[in-house]
Each structure stands twice: as C-alpha cells, then as structure tokens.
C-alpha cells in the first residue's frame, strides 16, 4: 500500500518550496509573466489554490462533486483559466494566505480518507495517495514556471520520484487524451535520480525503453520542457510517440513548450 503519510509530508515540502519562491516577492513581482501564455506568477499560485479547493471538495464532500463539475461546465471550456484569472486579481498577501490555508485543509482531508476509497476527479477517480501525488506534481510543475519566470534554477530533490512514477502511470491517460489507443506492451523507464542512483519502472525485459535523467523526464511529463531539449533517449517508435504527448495532469491536451525555448 502507498505510504499516504509520507506522500503528504513530501507534498507539504514541495508546496513550501514553491511558497519560498514567492513569499518575499514585492507586489509588482507577482505580475511577472511566466512561460504559460497569459499567466503571471499570481495566476500560477491562484491556479494551485483553485485546484486545492476542488481537491478538497473531492476529498471531503465527494457527494457534491457532480454538481461542482456541472457548475464549472456552465462557465465554459476555459473554466480553469477563469479560476486562475479570478484568483490573480486578489492582493498578493490575500492570495498567498488563501493558498496556504487551502493546502493545509486539503492535507487534513486527504489524511482522513478511508483506505480503499476512490475520489472523483476530472480524469479517472483516484485514491487519496494518488491525489496527494497529483497535487505534488502540480506544485512542482507550476513551481517550475515560477522559477523560470524568476530566472532561478532549482535543485532537484528525491521528491521527484513521486512525479516520475506518476508520469509513467499516466501513460495510457495521455494516449486517450489524444484519441489514440495505448500500446499493448509496457515500456521500461530507467531514470537517473538526483543522487545518481537509478529509478526503474516497467518490465526489465521490455523491448521499448526510455532512459535519461529523472529531472528531464518530469519536465517532459509535466510539459515544462520539449523532449528535444532534454537528455531523454527513446528506444522504440511507441516510446518516441509517447514523449511527444506525455501529460501527467488532467484536462485537455496541453500545448507544452517549444524546442529551444529555454536555451
């Protein structure tokens, strides 16, 4: 079974790492544009706060989830952008306080989810551990956008393991987003961890393989870097195709980043 308590501790640490990027920014700094078109640093934090709020509904009031989805759909297809836009209009101190309170409430709610219970979401239903991992992935990914906007290079941590594993487990989800049939065979993914060890996922004897750094794989799986700008090596046509569509987050297919954008 997944170590929910351990995942929640790592989620708190990842959230705090993003918090540290923005806590000391002057108000004007929150308006700085990020690599996500139309999104400032404030939009990034607002999105995290908004998604934490939706996750809290799923974790604490799953019976209200369907009506919540219907309310969002009534806004239109851009409801995610609208949520970020609304939050970005708040004064930075208020937005930061809202995000901090929301993520604390979510952690408490996830810790209380009974073992084996699946939580509704925009993609497939998830366990509390998977939802906590998804929140970690989002915090790390949007933290990357903020770091890129500020010109900061972040040191990769062992917490990347959660995101790398999540990236491999969402392989079939990415194919379905593109109306493609997932390959019948599993891939072997071997990644170099920040400490130099190897993280391996999938059958050892798989014919199609992906190798490279864990950091670069996580950047591609969250669509924060184009595969051409990484050290990832794909062996097999299906793996190469997957790199082009990999998406660890829910929602419609993302546009990703352009080759050479961060050169």
Buried (B, 14 or more C-beta within 10 A) or exposed (E): EBEBEEBBBBBBEBBBBBBEBBEEBEEEBBBEEBBBEEBBBBBBBBBBBBBBBBBBBBBBEBEEBEEBBEEBEEEEEEBBBBBBBEBBEBEBEEBBEBBBEBBEBBBEBBEEBEEEEBBBBBBEBBBBBBBBBBBBBBBBBBBBBBBBBBEEEBEBBEBBBBBBBBBBEBBBBBBEBEEEEBBEEBBBBBBBBBEEEEBEBBEEEBEBBBBBBBBBBBBBBBBBBBBEBBEBEBBBEBBBBBBBBBBBBBEEEBEBBEEEEEE
